Each structure stands twice: as structure tokens, then as C-alpha cells.
Amino acid sequence: MFNPAIISVVDDDELILVSLDSLLRSYGYTVKTYSSAWAFLESSGPAQTNCLVSDIQMPGMCGVEMYESLASRNIHIPTLFITAKPGLPPQFSARVRKPEGYFSKPFNTDALLACIERALKRRVAG
């Protein structure tokens, strides 16, 4: 199955990057992985990405700060957040406008895939 959508995954955990890369490619997506928020922001990723999957807690710049940086540049990518810490961080709801999804690790891959599909359909329809 081929899907022309580009999914970018940003996480400092190499195992998560490899796992999500393999999973998403098996569903026909083009996948780009980044080991930090800075690596994503400094690449062509923001201009090419149709859906973003990002860890919240990362060294340097966290996923929420990356999300805010994109918004300040008027770049609005449907974003799903993943985290190893259960529950939403206190600042999350106040700082993130309309996340597509929020998943605690280990997450249900079927739920993650369904959320990505919904996000992509909304992006095309919108």
C-alpha cells in the first residue's frame, strides 16, 4: 500500500525512531526521522511534513517548544504527541492548540495509526 503522505517523527529515543519508521513504512508512508526538535526545525522537514509525531520530553528543546516555534512561523502541521510520562504536563493544555493526539509510551499502534489517518483526512479536507 502506497501513501504519499510524509510523516515526520521527532524523538530522542533511537528505538522509538526505528520502531515508528518501520511501522509507518509498512503502511506505505514516507517517513523522516529526527533525533531532536532542532534537527527537525533546521531541516526541510517542516515544509514537507503532512503529519508530525513528536516526543514531548527531549533534551534541548521539548516537543511543545518545537510546536510553538512552528506556530510562530505560521507552520501548522497536524501533530501527535508521545511521552514516557503518564498524564499531560501542566503547561501542555495552555500551550498546545488542538493536538491531533496524545499517547503515553508504550502506546497502542492501532490507535496511533488511526489518529494519523484522521489527521491526514482533516488536513486534506481543510
Number of C-alpha atoms within 10 A of each C-alpha: 7 10 11 9 16 19 26 26 30 28 25 18 13 13 10 18 20 12 11 19 19 13 15 19 16 12 12 14 19 17 20 17 22 20 18 22 26 14 13 18 16 9 11 10 19 17 11 14 19 21 24 25 25 27 27 27 18 18 12 10 13 17 26 20 15 19 25 16 14 15 14 10 8 9 13 16 22 22 26 23 21 23 21 13 12 10 10 13 12 8 9 12 11 8 12 15 12 10 15 18 16 20 21 15 13 10 13 10 13 9 12 17 14 11 17 23 14 14 22 20 11 11 13 9 7 6
